[in-house]
Amino acid sequence: MLFNTRIALAEDYDLSPSQIDEYQNNGHILLRNVIPESEVPELRTAVLRTHEALKDEEEDFQKAFRITQNLWEINDTVRAHVLSKRYAGIAAKLLGCRDVRVYHDLTFFKEGLGKSKPTPWHQDGHYWPLDTEKCITLWVPLIDCPVDMGPMSFVSGSHLDRNAEHLPISDESDEYIRNLVETENLSVAPAQYMNAGDATFHSCWTYHAAASNTTERTRIAFAIAYYDADATIPLQPPTNERRAANLARWFPGAVPGGPAATEKNPAVLSPRD
């Protein structure tokens, strides 16, 4: 089954020039059927089992969602998806680069019945210790995800600024970005119904948020973060504690000004390095 999965995940995704323009203008896009329908059940099972195996490392972000990270290092099915040329090909085309590297993968489990809080508005870039603007996250629900389950909303065009870079995900970041949206009349793209296997791609600089999950089921989502394969580590030290921690965790041995390329960051489209 894993062999067949690898064949399916090497198939090119038909991405149009208008979709590339949409992403580059807005900083986000929803694409249908990114994960082939036949592959969703196996990935969902693998993600659930691996998340459970990493339970001791689980982080709970203010009761908004629960995450575990780098499942691809311990599960072959997850690894096949994280290193999929199909997904990486989409990311590279949207970013406009020759190849992408893996930053890390992570789960996003959001409890149902209103037990989870809304995910505050934030910019992921606060956490990324890279010297590049070409960073992107694929976010995919592994079960059908209606709007009341908490798929993401985005502020279109917000990837072009760094106004909230100094703020971690928090009530403060939520209030700050809500104020920007109101005072600067920014355009909010509301959450949309997503089938299992549909995916959003968003820049690490795009403001995004999610409502609480009011359905009876836990939202089971999986994400893969990529960046330009030619990116480097900043010359200056990290500007906050989370960036410093992520630099040490996801880029072991990397040096300031050097390539952001370690054994944890394989280039996906090129021959393995």
Phi, psi and chi 1 to 4 in degrees:
 res  aa     phi    psi   chi1   chi2   chi3   chi4
   1 MET       -  -40.0 -179.0   63.0 -179.4      -
   2 LEU   -63.7  -37.6 -174.9   57.0      -      -
   3 PHE   -61.3  -44.9  176.4   74.9      -      -
   4 ASN   -65.0  -37.6  -69.0  -26.4      -      -
   5 THR   -60.2  -42.6  -64.6      -      -      -
   6 ARG   -64.3  -35.2  -74.1  174.9  174.2  159.7
   7 ILE   -65.1  -47.5  -68.0  175.0      -      -
   8 ALA   -61.7  -37.1      -      -      -      -
   9 LEU   -82.1   -2.5  -62.7 -176.2      -      -
  10 ALA   -93.9   -9.3      -      -      -      -
  11 GLU   -70.8  136.7  -64.1  175.6   -9.5      -
  12 ASP   -68.6  142.8 -167.6   41.3      -      -
  13 TYR   -94.4  131.2 -174.9   90.4      -      -
  14 ASP   -77.4   96.7 -173.1   14.9      -      -
  15 LEU  -106.5  124.1 -164.3   64.3      -      -
  16 SER   -87.2  157.8   69.8      -      -      -
  17 PRO   -57.0  -35.3  -27.3   36.2      -      -
  18 SER   -68.0  -33.2   63.9      -      -      -
  19 GLN   -70.2  -38.5  -71.8  172.6  -41.0      -
  20 ILE   -62.8  -43.0  -64.7  172.8      -      -
  21 ASP   -62.2  -40.3  -72.5  -16.5      -      -
  22 GLU   -60.2  -45.4  178.1 -177.2  -17.7      -
  23 TYR   -64.6  -46.7  172.9   81.3      -      -
  24 GLN   -67.5  -27.9  -66.2 -176.6   -8.7      -
  25 ASN   -80.1  -38.8  -70.4  -28.7      -      -
  26 ASN  -100.2  -25.1  -66.1  -26.4      -      -
  27 GLY    83.2   10.4      -      -      -      -
  28 HIS  -163.4  157.2   63.3   89.1      -      -
  29 ILE  -160.5  147.0 -168.3  169.9      -      -
  30 LEU  -104.7  124.7  167.8   59.1      -      -
  31 LEU  -119.0  137.0  -61.2  175.0      -      -
  32 ARG   -89.2  147.1  -57.5  -65.4 -177.2 -178.5
  33 ASN    56.7   40.3  -57.7  -49.1      -      -
  34 VAL   -67.5  -47.9  169.8      -      -      -
  35 ILE   -86.4  122.6  -62.9 -177.9      -      -
  36 PRO   -53.8  136.2  -26.0   35.3      -      -
  37 GLU   -53.1  -37.0 -176.1  177.9   -1.7      -
  38 SER   -67.5  -18.2   61.2      -      -      -
  39 GLU   -97.2  -12.3  -50.0  -55.0  -29.0      -
  40 VAL   -62.6  -47.0  171.7      -      -      -
  41 PRO   -59.3  -42.3  -25.8   36.1      -      -
  42 GLU   -65.7  -41.4 -175.7 -178.4   28.7      -
  43 LEU   -65.7  -42.7  176.8   59.5      -      -
  44 ARG   -58.2  -46.4  179.4  172.9   59.6 -116.5
  45 THR   -60.8  -43.7  -62.4      -      -      -
  46 ALA   -64.3  -42.2      -      -      -      -
  47 VAL   -64.9  -44.4  165.1      -      -      -
  48 LEU   -62.4  -44.4  -72.3  169.0      -      -
  49 ARG   -66.7  -41.2  -72.3  176.3  176.8  171.6
  50 THR   -73.6  -37.0  -47.6      -      -      -
  51 HIS   -57.8  -42.6  179.1   92.7      -      -
  52 GLU   -65.7  -38.2 -172.3   61.5   29.1      -
  53 ALA   -65.2  -26.8      -      -      -      -
  54 LEU   -99.8   18.1  -65.9  170.6      -      -
  55 LYS   -54.5  -36.2 -167.2   74.0  172.3  178.0
  56 ASP   -65.9  -19.3  -70.3  -15.4      -      -
  57 GLU  -101.1    2.9  -59.0  176.2   19.7      -
  58 GLU   -62.2  138.5 -177.6 -175.6   80.2      -
  59 GLU  -113.1  139.0  -64.4 -179.4   64.2      -
  60 ASP  -112.4  111.3 -171.8  -28.9      -      -
  61 PHE   -87.2   91.6  -85.4   74.6      -      -
  62 GLN    52.5   34.1  -58.1  179.3  -16.8      -
  63 LYS    65.5   12.0  -55.2  -60.2 -179.0 -177.8
  64 ALA   -85.6  -38.6      -      -      -      -
  65 PHE  -163.4  161.5   52.1   81.7      -      -
  66 ARG  -114.9  139.1  -64.0 -178.9  -72.4  114.5
  67 ILE  -132.0  150.7   71.0  167.4      -      -
  68 THR  -128.8  161.2   52.1      -      -      -
  69 GLN  -134.0  155.3  -57.8 -179.7   77.8      -
  70 ASN    53.5   50.9  -98.0   30.2      -      -
  71 LEU   -64.9  -26.1  -74.0   68.1      -      -
  72 TRP   -64.2  -21.3   73.4  -84.7      -      -
  73 GLU   -76.0  -16.1  -68.7 -174.0  -47.9      -
  74 ILE  -126.2   -0.7   64.0  172.4      -      -
  75 ASN  -134.6  125.1 -176.3  -78.8      -      -
  76 ASP   -67.6  -35.9  -74.3  -17.8      -      -
  77 THR   -66.4  -45.5  -63.0      -      -      -
  78 VAL   -62.5  -40.5  177.8      -      -      -
  79 ARG   -59.0  -41.5  179.8 -177.5  178.4   87.3
  80 ALA   -60.8  -35.8      -      -      -      -
  81 HIS   -76.7  -43.7  -77.2  -95.1      -      -
  82 VAL   -62.9  -34.0  169.7      -      -      -
  83 LEU   -98.5   20.6  -60.3 -177.8      -      -
  84 SER   -69.0  127.2  160.9      -      -      -
  85 LYS   -69.6  -24.6  -66.5 -176.2 -175.6  -61.6
  86 ARG   -61.4  -52.3  177.0 -179.0  176.7   87.9
  87 TYR   -69.2  -45.8  -50.1  159.3      -      -
  88 ALA   -63.8  -33.2      -      -      -      -
  89 GLY   -63.2  -39.7      -      -      -      -
  90 ILE   -62.5  -49.2  -62.7  171.5      -      -
  91 ALA   -59.0  -44.5      -      -      -      -
  92 ALA   -65.0  -40.7      -      -      -      -
  93 LYS   -66.2  -41.5  -69.6  174.1 -174.7  175.5
  94 LEU   -65.9  -38.3  -66.3  176.6      -      -
  95 LEU   -79.7  -23.8  -69.1  175.1      -      -
  96 GLY    77.6   42.7      -      -      -      -
  97 CYS  -130.0  165.2   55.2      -      -      -
  98 ARG   -73.2  -28.1   65.2  171.1 -175.9   84.7
  99 ASP  -162.4  163.7 -163.3   -3.8      -      -
 100 VAL  -127.7  153.4  -68.7      -      -      -
 101 ARG  -108.9  157.3  -66.9 -176.2 -178.1  -84.6
 102 VAL   -81.7  127.0  174.1      -      -      -
 103 TYR   -83.9  -62.8  178.0   22.7      -      -
 104 HIS  -170.5  167.8   60.9   99.1      -      -
 105 ASP  -111.0  165.4   68.5   46.5      -      -
 106 LEU  -163.6  153.3   57.8  168.6      -      -
 107 THR   -91.0  154.9   55.7      -      -      -
 108 PHE  -135.8   93.1  -77.1  101.8      -      -
 109 PHE  -100.0  126.3  -68.8   -0.2      -      -
 110 LYS  -122.8  117.0 -159.6  171.2 -174.1   66.3
 111 GLU   -64.4  147.2  -58.9  -60.1  -32.4      -
 112 GLY   -88.8 -172.9      -      -      -      -
 113 LEU    59.3   27.8  -62.7  173.5      -      -
 114 GLY    72.6   11.1      -      -      -      -
 115 LYS   -73.6  -22.6  -65.1  177.9 -178.4  177.7
 116 SER   -92.5  145.6   60.5      -      -      -
 117 LYS   -83.3  160.6  -66.1 -178.3  178.9  179.7
 118 PRO   -59.9  146.6  -22.8   33.8      -      -
 119 THR   -78.9  121.3  -57.0      -      -      -
 120 PRO   -64.0  152.9  -19.8   32.6      -      -
 121 TRP   -61.2  138.2  -74.2  101.7      -      -
 122 HIS  -164.6  169.8   63.1  -73.9      -      -
 123 GLN  -115.6  124.2  -86.4 -175.0  -40.9      -
 124 ASP   -63.0  -26.4  -66.0  -20.2      -      -
 125 GLY   -56.2  -21.2      -      -      -      -
 126 HIS   -54.7  -30.1  173.8   84.2      -      -
 127 TYR  -100.5  -12.3  -58.9   93.2      -      -
 128 TRP   -88.3  120.1  -71.4   58.4      -      -
 129 PRO   -95.0   53.2   34.7  -34.2      -      -
 130 LEU  -125.9  151.2  -67.5  170.0      -      -
 131 ASP  -100.3   68.6 -169.7    9.8      -      -
 132 THR  -161.1  150.0 -178.6      -      -      -
 133 GLU   -95.7   -5.9  -64.2 -175.6   -1.2      -
 134 LYS   -93.3   81.5  -66.5 -175.5  176.5 -178.1
 135 CYS  -134.5  142.4   48.1      -      -      -
 136 ILE  -152.9  148.1 -165.6  168.5      -      -
 137 THR  -124.4  128.6  -61.7      -      -      -
 138 LEU   -89.0  127.5  174.7  164.1      -      -
 139 TRP  -126.2  122.4 -172.8   96.8      -      -
 140 VAL  -134.3  128.0   56.4      -      -      -
 141 PRO   -78.0  141.2   28.4  -32.5      -      -
 142 LEU  -100.9    3.6  -60.8  178.5      -      -
 143 ILE  -134.0  159.5   59.2  173.7      -      -
 144 ASP   -56.6  136.8  -69.6  -12.9      -      -
 145 CYS  -126.6   90.1 -173.3      -      -      -
 146 PRO   -68.7  167.7   25.8  -33.1      -      -
 147 VAL   -59.0  -35.3  171.7      -      -      -
 148 ASP   -79.3    4.7   53.5   -1.1      -      -
 149 MET   -93.7  -13.0 -171.7  175.1  -86.2      -
 150 GLY    97.5   43.1      -      -      -      -
 151 PRO   -68.0  172.3   26.0  -32.3      -      -
 152 MET   -89.4  149.6  -71.3 -170.1  -68.8      -
 153 SER  -107.7  155.1  -59.7      -      -      -
 154 PHE  -135.7  154.1  -56.3   93.9      -      -
 155 VAL  -100.9  110.6  177.2      -      -      -
 156 SER   -65.7  134.0  -63.7      -      -      -
 157 GLY    84.3   -4.7      -      -      -      -
 158 SER   -73.8  -11.5   57.1      -      -      -
 159 HIS   -69.6   -8.7   62.5  -54.9      -      -
 160 LEU   -89.2   -1.1  -59.0  176.1      -      -
 161 ASP  -131.7  173.0   70.5   54.3      -      -
 162 ARG  -126.3   27.9  -56.5  -70.6 -178.5  -88.9
 163 ASN   -60.4  -30.8  -72.1  -19.7      -      -
 164 ALA  -107.1   14.4      -      -      -      -
 165 GLU   -59.7  -30.8  178.9 -179.2    2.5      -
 166 HIS   -78.7   -5.6   60.8  -66.8      -      -
 167 LEU  -110.9  127.9  -64.9  171.1      -      -
 168 PRO   -72.1  166.2   29.5  -36.1      -      -
 169 ILE   -61.5  123.6 -178.7  171.2      -      -
 170 SER  -172.7  172.7   58.8      -      -      -
 171 ASP   -61.5  -32.8  -68.7  -19.1      -      -
 172 GLU   -66.7  -43.9 -175.7 -179.0    1.2      -
 173 SER   -64.6  -36.8   68.8      -      -      -
 174 ASP   -62.7  -48.2 -171.9   78.3      -      -
 175 GLU   -64.2  -41.1 -179.5 -179.8    2.2      -
 176 TYR   -63.1  -46.2 -175.5   87.3      -      -
 177 ILE   -72.8  -38.4  -68.2  172.3      -      -
 178 ARG   -57.9  -39.4  -74.5 -179.2 -176.6  -84.2
 179 ASN   -66.4  -40.2 -177.1   63.0      -      -
 180 LEU   -61.9  -43.5  -74.5  176.7      -      -
 181 VAL   -58.7  -42.8  169.1      -      -      -
 182 GLU   -73.0  -48.7 -178.7  177.3   -7.4      -
 183 THR   -74.3  -29.3   58.2      -      -      -
 184 GLU  -103.9    5.1  -61.4 -175.6   13.1      -
 185 ASN    53.7   49.0 -164.3   28.1      -      -
 186 LEU   -77.6  155.2  -57.5  179.7      -      -
 187 SER   -94.2  119.7  175.9      -      -      -
 188 VAL   -98.8  124.4  175.3      -      -      -
 189 ALA   -91.2  110.4      -      -      -      -
 190 PRO   -69.4  160.2   26.2  -34.4      -      -
 191 ALA   -60.0  148.0      -      -      -      -
 192 GLN  -124.6  155.5  -61.5 -176.8   56.7      -
 193 TYR   -61.1  132.9 -173.8  102.5      -      -
 194 MET  -125.7  128.0  -61.2  176.1   68.9      -
 195 ASN   -76.2  156.4  -66.8  -49.9      -      -
 196 ALA   -56.0  127.0      -      -      -      -
 197 GLY   100.2  -19.2      -      -      -      -
 198 ASP   -69.0  156.4  -66.0  -16.5      -      -
 199 ALA  -144.0  142.6      -      -      -      -
 200 THR   -98.2  147.3   57.3      -      -      -
 201 PHE  -121.0  129.5  -71.8   77.5      -      -
 202 HIS  -139.6  147.9   69.3  -88.2      -      -
 203 SER   -67.1  151.8  165.2      -      -      -
 204 CYS   -67.2   -8.9   71.6      -      -      -
 205 TRP  -102.9   -2.1  -61.9  110.1      -      -
 206 THR   -80.3  127.6  -58.3      -      -      -
 207 TYR   -63.0  133.7  -56.9  154.0      -      -
 208 HIS  -151.2  160.0   56.8  -72.3      -      -
 209 ALA  -158.9  172.4      -      -      -      -
 210 ALA  -148.6  144.7      -      -      -      -
 211 ALA   -75.9  170.0      -      -      -      -
 212 SER   -69.6  160.8   61.4      -      -      -
 213 ASN   -94.5  109.1  175.6    8.5      -      -
 214 THR  -100.5    5.3   59.3      -      -      -
 215 THR   -80.8  179.0   72.2      -      -      -
 216 GLU   -86.5   -9.1  -64.7 -177.8   -6.1      -
 217 ARG  -109.2  149.9  -57.4 -178.6   67.9 -175.2
 218 THR   -70.1  134.2  -63.4      -      -      -
 219 ARG   -73.9  120.5 -172.7 -162.7   71.2 -172.7
 220 ILE  -108.2  107.3  -58.2  169.3      -      -
 221 ALA  -128.4  154.0      -      -      -      -
 222 PHE  -133.0  144.8 -178.5   67.2      -      -
 223 ALA  -136.4  149.4      -      -      -      -
 224 ILE  -128.6  125.3  -51.1  168.7      -      -
 225 ALA  -101.6  130.9      -      -      -      -
 226 TYR  -125.4  164.5  -55.9   99.2      -      -
 227 TYR  -151.0  164.8   59.7   90.7      -      -
 228 ASP   -52.1  127.7 -177.2   -4.6      -      -
 229 ALA   -62.3  -18.7      -      -      -      -
 230 ASP   -97.9   10.3  -62.3  -39.3      -      -
 231 ALA   -66.5  158.1      -      -      -      -
 232 THR  -123.2  167.6   58.1      -      -      -
 233 ILE   -83.6  134.3  -58.6  -62.5      -      -
 234 PRO   -57.0  147.1  -23.5   33.8      -      -
 235 LEU   -69.5  -35.0  -75.2  169.4      -      -
 236 GLN   -82.9  151.1  -59.6  -58.5  -42.4      -
 237 PRO   -62.4  156.1  -20.2   31.7      -      -
 238 PRO   -56.0  143.9  -25.2   34.7      -      -
 239 THR   -91.0   -3.5   54.6      -      -      -
 240 ASN  -151.1  167.3   62.1   62.9      -      -
 241 GLU   -65.3  -37.8  -68.6 -177.7   -1.4      -
 242 ARG   -69.2  -37.3  -71.0  -54.9  -64.3  -96.8
 243 ARG   -63.9  -41.6  -86.7 -170.9 -174.0  166.4
 244 ALA   -62.3  -43.5      -      -      -      -
 245 ALA   -65.0  -41.2      -      -      -      -
 246 ASN   -69.1  -35.6  -73.5  -21.7      -      -
 247 LEU   -60.7  -45.2  178.2   59.4      -      -
 248 ALA   -68.5  -37.6      -      -      -      -
 249 ARG   -78.7  -43.9 -178.4  174.4 -175.2 -179.0
 250 TRP   -99.2  -10.9  -55.0  123.7      -      -
 251 PHE  -132.9   56.4  -58.0   95.7      -      -
 252 PRO   -62.1  127.5   24.5  -35.2      -      -
 253 GLY    87.0   -8.2      -      -      -      -
 254 ALA   -69.6  149.1      -      -      -      -
 255 VAL  -120.1  150.8  -61.5      -      -      -
 256 PRO   -53.5  129.6  -25.8   35.5      -      -
 257 GLY    84.3  -10.5      -      -      -      -
 258 GLY   -90.5  174.2      -      -      -      -
 259 PRO   -64.7  143.0   22.5  -32.4      -      -
 260 ALA   -86.1   70.2      -      -      -      -
 261 ALA  -145.3  102.7      -      -      -      -
 262 THR  -126.8 -177.4   77.4      -      -      -
 263 GLU   -63.8  -18.4   68.8  -83.6    4.5      -
 264 LYS   -87.3   -3.5  -72.6 -175.8  175.6  -69.5
 265 ASN  -128.2   61.0  -40.4  115.7      -      -
 266 PRO   -64.4  141.9   24.0  -33.9      -      -
 267 ALA   -76.0  133.5      -      -      -      -
 268 VAL   -91.9  -38.0 -175.7      -      -      -
 269 LEU   -87.1  -26.1  -58.7  178.2      -      -
 270 SER   -87.5  167.4  -54.7      -      -      -
 271 PRO   -56.4  145.0  -26.1   35.4      -      -
 272 ARG   -56.8  133.0  -66.9  -74.4  178.7  -98.3
 273 ASP  -116.3      -   56.7    8.2      -      -
